[in-house]
Amino acid sequence: MAPGFEEVRAQFEENFAGRGEVGAAVAAFHRGAKVVDLWGGIRDPRRGDPWTRDTLVLVYSTSKGLAAMTLALAHSRGWLDYDERVVAYWPEFAQHGKDRVTVRQLLAHQAGLPVVDEPLDHRHLADFDRLAATIAGQAPAWEPGTRHGYHGLSLGWYEGELIRRVDPRHRTLGRFFAEEIAAPLGLEFYFGLPDDIPAERLAPIQASRTLRTLLQLRNLPRGMVLGFARRSSLTARAFSNPKLRGPADLDSPRYRAVEFPAGGGIGQVSSIACAYGSFASGGSELGLVAGTLDELRRPPVAPSRGDHDLVLRVPTAYSLGFVKPSRDFRFGSGPSAFGHPGAGGSFAFADPERQVGFAYAPNRLGYHLHNDPREKALRDALYRCLDRVEAPEAVGGRRSLA
């Protein structure tokens, strides 16, 4: 813990004392230096084992931000143009009128592909050629570019195939991330958990009991909850393939082992913060170029018919695989911030204006679309600390949008 950031520790302790935390970690980087690295509580309540420095945890859709980093790196290397049509890299994608969809539209959840109709399971997901053929043949649910809707599970499979197509070595997204981002930065984060990781390092996800889950649904958007209740809705269909009993099923050995870029990343929370810290500070260690960083900082462009999300049923903002600050979810110091929240309460982001990378993840599932009280208390405390430790002339009176 760097001097001046003690308030983050106090809020982390309060999470355990008053907000029902079981086990968790939080980390932050500022101007390339680690200023927060905290972990605590119980890793595995069944055994009573403590959360330690090297504990790994599933972070659900917070994974999407790290997956999007692979495409940003491909863009920096000149392999991928965000404004090119997807079919330029992947001709089979053109089926069902998708021939005009651009990479930018796909990564902004505007392609109309939140649903995969062909049933999937962990074996299907591990067969990359078969999976690519399945998703290339999917018909869009709306005219691409006119609306957007959260591609909650499917986005990562499309991203993974794009990486396989544009990478000269045709690596999978998980392998690309391991070799081109994790290795240079010294991270431990996986898309597809290696067999040699011992179970004693993993923090099993703690699902809520049915009654508690029902009570917590009030924290989710009403339209989203009603959508889940109607099996034919886009909301229900977007999250029902592969068929799971609940979010904790993604933490089972069969799904941990496969690459699941949209929701199955597992790693150290400090590694996630480090990756975002690198992007927030220029990404020189990774060879990111100024043009790519400018793209990531740009405000999102809403689809032609507005920012109402057809899956989540609330206004949302997406760009290049990341969530951007919006009227309902403000984070960072301004519109240049980018990141991604995950089911259960995890969240990580980059704030280029303040050169901040932040990450938090728990093992007890919370039920908020974003702004889980445990996470938000830490994020708000971090920015209060930043306002105190940064020189007034550098801050210029700015305040977090959290």
C-alpha positions as CSV (number, residue, x, y, z in Angstrom):
1,M,0.0,0.0,0.0
2,A,1.5,3.3,-1.1
3,P,1.4,6.2,1.4
4,G,-1.7,8.3,0.9
5,F,-3.9,5.4,-0.1
6,E,-4.8,4.1,3.4
7,E,-8.5,5.0,2.9
8,V,-8.8,2.2,0.3
9,R,-7.6,-0.2,2.9
10,A,-10.2,1.1,5.4
11,Q,-13.0,0.6,2.9
12,F,-11.7,-2.9,2.0
13,E,-11.9,-3.8,5.7
14,E,-15.4,-2.3,5.9
15,N,-16.4,-4.6,3.0
16,F,-15.8,-7.5,5.4
17,A,-17.2,-5.9,8.5
18,G,-20.3,-4.4,7.0
19,R,-21.0,-5.4,3.4
20,G,-20.9,-9.2,3.5
21,E,-17.6,-9.8,1.8
22,V,-16.3,-13.4,2.0
23,G,-13.0,-13.2,0.1
24,A,-11.7,-10.6,-2.4
25,A,-8.8,-8.6,-3.7
26,V,-8.4,-5.1,-5.1
27,A,-5.4,-3.4,-6.8
28,A,-4.6,-0.2,-8.5
29,F,-1.7,1.3,-10.5
30,H,-1.0,5.0,-10.8
31,R,1.4,6.4,-13.4
32,G,2.9,2.9,-13.8
33,A,3.4,2.3,-10.0
34,K,1.4,-0.1,-7.9
35,V,-0.3,1.9,-5.2
36,V,-2.9,-0.6,-3.9
37,D,-2.6,-4.3,-3.6
38,L,-5.0,-5.8,-1.0
39,W,-6.4,-9.2,-0.5
40,G,-8.3,-10.8,2.4
41,G,-11.0,-13.0,3.7
42,I,-11.7,-16.6,2.9
43,R,-10.7,-18.2,-0.4
44,D,-12.7,-21.3,0.1
45,P,-15.4,-21.3,2.8
46,R,-15.9,-25.0,2.7
47,R,-12.3,-25.5,3.9
48,G,-11.8,-22.2,5.7
49,D,-8.7,-21.5,3.6
50,P,-7.6,-17.8,3.5
51,W,-7.3,-15.7,0.3
52,T,-3.6,-15.1,-0.3
53,R,-1.4,-13.0,-2.6
54,D,-1.4,-15.6,-5.4
55,T,-5.1,-16.6,-5.2
56,L,-6.8,-16.8,-8.7
57,V,-10.5,-16.0,-9.2
58,L,-13.0,-16.2,-12.0
59,V,-14.0,-12.6,-13.0
60,Y,-16.9,-13.3,-15.5
61,S,-17.4,-10.4,-17.9
62,T,-14.5,-8.4,-16.5
63,S,-12.7,-10.9,-18.8
64,K,-14.1,-9.0,-21.8
65,G,-11.8,-6.1,-21.2
66,L,-8.7,-8.2,-21.3
67,A,-9.9,-10.0,-24.4
68,A,-10.4,-6.6,-26.1
69,M,-6.8,-5.8,-25.3
70,T,-5.7,-8.5,-27.7
71,L,-7.6,-6.9,-30.5
72,A,-6.1,-3.5,-29.6
73,L,-2.7,-5.0,-29.8
74,A,-3.5,-6.5,-33.2
75,H,-4.6,-3.0,-34.3
76,S,-1.4,-1.5,-33.1
77,R,0.5,-4.0,-35.2
78,G,-1.4,-3.2,-38.3
79,W,-3.2,-6.6,-38.5
80,L,-6.7,-5.3,-37.8
81,D,-8.6,-2.2,-38.9
82,Y,-11.5,-1.4,-36.7
83,D,-13.4,0.2,-39.7
84,E,-12.8,-2.8,-42.0
85,R,-15.6,-5.2,-42.6
86,V,-15.3,-8.4,-40.7
87,V,-15.6,-10.4,-43.9
88,A,-12.2,-9.0,-45.0
89,Y,-10.6,-11.2,-42.4
90,W,-13.3,-13.9,-42.1
91,P,-15.2,-14.5,-45.4
92,E,-17.5,-17.1,-43.9
93,F,-18.9,-14.4,-41.6
94,A,-20.9,-12.9,-44.5
95,Q,-23.8,-15.4,-44.1
96,H,-27.3,-14.0,-43.4
97,G,-26.6,-10.5,-44.6
98,K,-23.6,-9.8,-42.2
99,D,-21.3,-8.9,-45.1
100,R,-21.4,-5.2,-44.2
101,V,-20.7,-5.5,-40.5
102,T,-17.5,-3.7,-39.5
103,V,-15.2,-4.8,-36.7
104,R,-16.1,-1.6,-34.9
105,Q,-19.8,-2.5,-35.0
106,L,-19.2,-6.1,-33.8
107,L,-17.0,-4.9,-30.9
108,A,-19.7,-2.3,-29.9
109,H,-22.4,-5.0,-29.6
110,Q,-24.2,-3.6,-32.7
111,A,-23.9,-6.7,-34.9
112,G,-27.2,-8.3,-33.7
113,L,-25.4,-11.4,-32.5
114,P,-26.0,-11.8,-28.8
115,V,-27.7,-15.2,-29.3
116,V,-26.3,-18.4,-30.7
117,D,-29.0,-20.7,-31.8
118,E,-27.0,-24.0,-32.1
119,P,-26.7,-25.6,-28.7
120,L,-23.2,-25.3,-27.2
121,D,-21.3,-27.0,-24.5
122,H,-17.7,-27.1,-23.2
123,R,-16.7,-29.6,-25.9
124,H,-18.0,-27.4,-28.7
125,L,-16.2,-24.4,-27.3
126,A,-12.9,-26.3,-27.2
127,D,-13.2,-27.1,-31.0
128,F,-12.3,-23.7,-32.5
129,D,-13.0,-24.6,-36.1
130,R,-16.4,-26.0,-35.2
131,L,-17.2,-23.0,-33.1
132,A,-16.2,-20.6,-35.8
133,A,-18.5,-22.3,-38.3
134,T,-21.4,-22.2,-35.8
135,I,-21.1,-18.5,-35.0
136,A,-20.4,-17.5,-38.7
137,G,-23.7,-19.1,-39.6
138,Q,-25.7,-17.2,-37.0
139,A,-28.4,-14.8,-38.3
140,P,-28.5,-11.3,-36.7
141,A,-31.4,-10.4,-34.4
142,W,-31.6,-6.9,-35.8
143,E,-30.2,-4.9,-38.7
144,P,-26.5,-4.4,-37.7
145,G,-25.6,-0.9,-36.8
146,T,-29.1,0.2,-36.0
147,R,-29.3,-1.0,-32.4
148,H,-27.1,-2.5,-29.8
149,G,-27.6,-5.3,-27.2
150,Y,-25.1,-6.9,-24.9
151,H,-23.3,-9.9,-26.5
152,G,-22.8,-11.2,-23.0
153,L,-21.5,-14.7,-24.0
154,S,-21.0,-14.6,-27.7
155,L,-18.7,-11.5,-28.1
156,G,-15.6,-13.4,-27.0
157,W,-16.1,-16.2,-29.5
158,Y,-16.2,-13.7,-32.3
159,E,-13.2,-11.9,-30.9
160,G,-11.3,-15.2,-30.6
161,E,-11.9,-16.1,-34.3
162,L,-10.8,-12.6,-35.4
163,I,-7.5,-13.0,-33.5
164,R,-7.0,-16.5,-35.1
165,R,-7.6,-14.9,-38.6
166,V,-5.4,-11.8,-38.3
167,D,-2.5,-13.2,-36.2
168,P,0.2,-14.4,-38.7
169,R,0.7,-17.4,-36.4
170,H,-3.1,-18.1,-36.1
171,R,-2.9,-18.3,-32.3
172,T,-6.1,-18.6,-30.2
173,L,-7.0,-15.5,-28.2
174,G,-5.9,-17.2,-25.0
175,R,-2.5,-18.1,-26.3
176,F,-2.1,-14.7,-27.9
177,F,-2.9,-13.0,-24.6
178,A,-0.5,-15.3,-22.7
179,E,2.4,-14.6,-25.1
180,E,1.9,-11.0,-26.1
181,I,0.3,-9.4,-23.0
182,A,0.7,-11.6,-19.9
183,A,4.4,-12.5,-20.5
184,P,5.7,-9.0,-21.2
185,L,3.9,-7.6,-18.2
186,G,4.5,-10.6,-15.9
187,L,0.8,-11.2,-15.4
188,E,-1.0,-14.3,-14.2
189,F,-4.4,-14.3,-16.0
190,Y,-5.7,-17.1,-18.1
191,F,-8.3,-17.8,-20.8
192,G,-8.4,-21.5,-20.3
193,L,-6.9,-22.6,-17.0
194,P,-3.7,-24.7,-17.4
195,D,-3.9,-28.2,-16.0
196,D,-1.0,-27.7,-13.6
197,I,-2.7,-24.9,-11.6
198,P,-3.5,-26.5,-8.2
199,A,-7.0,-26.2,-6.9
200,E,-5.6,-24.8,-3.7
201,R,-4.9,-21.5,-5.5
202,L,-8.4,-21.0,-6.8
203,A,-11.2,-19.1,-5.0
204,P,-14.4,-21.0,-5.7
205,I,-17.4,-18.8,-6.6
206,Q,-19.9,-18.7,-3.8
207,A,-23.4,-18.7,-5.3
208,S,-26.3,-17.2,-3.2
209,R,-29.1,-19.4,-2.0
210,T,-32.3,-19.2,-4.0
211,L,-34.2,-16.9,-1.6
212,R,-31.3,-14.5,-1.2
213,T,-30.9,-14.5,-5.0
214,L,-34.5,-13.6,-5.5
215,L,-34.3,-10.8,-2.9
216,Q,-31.2,-9.4,-4.7
217,L,-32.8,-9.3,-8.1
218,R,-34.3,-6.0,-7.1
219,N,-30.8,-4.5,-7.7
220,L,-31.0,-5.4,-11.4
221,P,-32.9,-3.4,-14.0
222,R,-36.5,-4.3,-13.9
223,G,-36.7,-4.8,-17.7
224,M,-33.7,-7.1,-17.6
225,V,-35.3,-9.2,-14.8
226,L,-38.6,-9.4,-16.7
227,G,-36.6,-10.4,-19.8
228,F,-35.0,-13.3,-18.0
229,A,-38.5,-14.5,-17.0
230,R,-39.6,-14.8,-20.6
231,R,-37.5,-17.6,-22.2
232,S,-38.2,-16.3,-25.8
233,S,-36.7,-12.9,-25.1
234,L,-33.4,-11.7,-26.3
235,T,-32.3,-11.2,-22.7
236,A,-33.0,-14.9,-21.8
237,R,-31.7,-16.3,-25.0
238,A,-28.4,-14.3,-24.8
239,F,-27.5,-15.9,-21.5
240,S,-28.9,-19.4,-22.0
241,N,-26.3,-21.0,-24.4
242,P,-24.4,-22.9,-23.2
243,K,-27.0,-24.1,-20.8
244,L,-25.9,-23.5,-17.2
245,R,-27.7,-23.8,-13.9
246,G,-26.3,-20.5,-12.8
247,P,-23.2,-18.3,-13.0
248,A,-21.3,-20.5,-10.7
249,D,-21.3,-23.3,-13.3
250,L,-18.7,-21.3,-15.3
251,D,-16.4,-22.0,-12.3
252,S,-16.6,-25.8,-12.9
253,P,-13.5,-27.7,-14.1
254,R,-15.0,-28.4,-17.5
255,Y,-15.5,-24.7,-18.3
256,R,-12.4,-23.4,-16.5
257,A,-10.3,-25.5,-19.0
258,V,-11.7,-24.0,-22.2
259,E,-11.1,-20.5,-23.6
260,F,-14.2,-18.4,-22.7
261,P,-13.1,-14.9,-23.5
262,A,-16.4,-13.2,-22.7
263,G,-16.8,-14.5,-19.2
264,G,-14.4,-17.2,-18.2
265,G,-11.1,-15.5,-17.5
266,I,-9.3,-16.5,-14.3
267,G,-6.4,-14.8,-12.7
268,Q,-4.9,-12.6,-10.0
269,V,-6.7,-9.3,-9.5
270,S,-3.4,-7.4,-9.3
271,S,-2.5,-8.7,-12.8
272,I,-5.8,-7.3,-14.2
273,A,-5.0,-3.9,-12.6
274,C,-1.5,-4.1,-14.0
275,A,-2.8,-4.7,-17.6
276,Y,-5.1,-1.7,-17.3
277,G,-2.4,0.4,-15.8
278,S,-0.2,-0.3,-18.8
279,F,-2.9,0.7,-21.2
280,A,-3.7,3.8,-19.1
281,S,0.0,4.9,-19.2
282,G,0.7,4.4,-22.9
283,G,1.3,0.7,-23.2
284,S,5.0,1.1,-24.2
285,E,5.8,-2.4,-22.7
286,L,3.4,-3.9,-25.2
287,G,4.2,-1.8,-28.3
288,L,0.9,0.0,-28.3
289,V,0.9,2.9,-30.8
290,A,-0.7,6.3,-30.3
291,G,-3.4,5.7,-32.9
292,T,-4.7,2.7,-31.0
293,L,-4.7,4.5,-27.7
294,D,-6.6,7.4,-29.3
295,E,-9.2,4.9,-30.5
296,L,-9.7,3.5,-27.1
297,R,-10.0,6.9,-25.5
298,R,-12.6,8.1,-28.0
299,P,-16.2,8.5,-26.8
300,P,-18.5,5.7,-28.0
301,V,-20.7,6.1,-31.1
302,A,-24.2,5.0,-30.4
303,P,-26.1,3.0,-33.0
304,S,-28.5,4.9,-35.3
305,R,-31.6,4.2,-33.2
306,G,-30.1,5.1,-29.8
307,D,-28.3,3.7,-26.8
308,H,-31.1,1.6,-25.3
309,D,-29.6,-1.9,-24.9
310,L,-32.0,-4.6,-26.2
311,V,-30.6,-7.3,-23.9
312,L,-29.9,-5.4,-20.7
313,R,-32.9,-3.1,-21.2
314,V,-31.1,0.1,-20.0
315,P,-28.9,2.7,-21.8
316,T,-25.4,1.4,-22.2
317,A,-22.2,2.5,-24.0
318,Y,-19.7,0.2,-25.7
319,S,-16.6,0.7,-27.8
320,L,-14.0,-1.7,-29.2
321,G,-14.9,-4.5,-26.8
322,F,-15.0,-2.3,-23.7
323,V,-17.7,-0.6,-21.7
324,K,-17.4,3.2,-21.7
325,P,-18.8,5.7,-19.1
326,S,-22.4,6.4,-19.6
327,R,-25.3,8.3,-18.0
328,D,-26.1,5.3,-15.8
329,F,-22.5,4.1,-15.1
330,R,-19.9,6.7,-14.6
331,F,-16.3,5.8,-13.8
332,G,-12.9,7.2,-14.2
333,S,-12.2,10.9,-14.8
334,G,-14.1,11.4,-18.1
335,P,-15.1,9.8,-21.4
336,S,-11.6,8.5,-22.2
337,A,-11.9,5.8,-19.5
338,F,-12.6,2.2,-20.7
339,G,-13.1,-1.1,-18.8
340,H,-15.6,-3.8,-18.1
341,P,-17.7,-5.0,-15.1
342,G,-18.4,-8.7,-14.5
343,A,-21.2,-10.7,-13.0
344,G,-20.9,-11.0,-9.3
345,G,-19.4,-7.6,-8.7
346,S,-16.0,-7.6,-10.3
347,F,-14.8,-4.5,-12.3
348,A,-11.6,-3.2,-13.9
349,F,-10.8,-0.2,-16.0
350,A,-8.2,2.2,-17.3
351,D,-8.4,5.9,-16.7
352,P,-5.9,7.5,-19.2
353,E,-6.5,11.0,-17.9
354,R,-5.1,10.1,-14.5
355,Q,-3.0,7.1,-15.7
356,V,-4.9,4.7,-13.4
357,G,-5.5,1.0,-13.7
358,F,-8.0,-0.5,-11.2
359,A,-9.4,-4.0,-10.6
360,Y,-11.5,-5.6,-8.0
361,A,-13.0,-9.2,-7.8
362,P,-14.8,-11.1,-5.0
363,N,-15.7,-14.8,-4.7
364,R,-19.2,-14.1,-3.3
365,L,-21.7,-13.3,-6.1
366,G,-23.4,-10.0,-5.9
367,Y,-26.4,-9.0,-8.1
368,H,-25.8,-5.6,-9.5
369,L,-25.4,-4.8,-13.2
370,H,-22.6,-2.4,-12.2
371,N,-21.7,-0.3,-9.1
372,D,-21.7,-3.2,-6.7
373,P,-21.5,-1.4,-3.3
374,R,-18.3,-3.3,-2.3
375,E,-16.5,-2.3,-5.5
376,K,-17.8,1.2,-5.7
377,A,-16.7,2.0,-2.1
378,L,-13.1,1.0,-3.1
379,R,-13.2,2.9,-6.4
380,D,-14.5,6.1,-4.7
381,A,-11.9,5.9,-2.0
382,L,-9.2,5.4,-4.6
383,Y,-10.2,8.7,-6.3
384,R,-10.4,10.6,-3.1
385,C,-6.9,9.4,-2.4
386,L,-5.7,10.4,-5.8
387,D,-7.1,13.9,-5.4
388,R,-5.1,14.3,-2.2
389,V,-1.8,12.8,-3.4
390,E,-1.7,14.4,-6.9
391,A,-0.3,17.9,-7.2
392,P,-3.2,20.4,-7.5
393,E,-1.7,21.9,-10.7
394,A,-1.7,18.4,-12.3
395,V,-5.2,17.6,-11.2
396,G,-6.6,20.9,-12.3
397,G,-9.6,20.5,-10.1
398,R,-10.8,17.2,-11.8
399,R,-12.9,14.7,-9.9
400,S,-13.8,11.2,-10.6
401,L,-17.1,10.5,-12.4
402,A,-17.6,7.4,-10.2
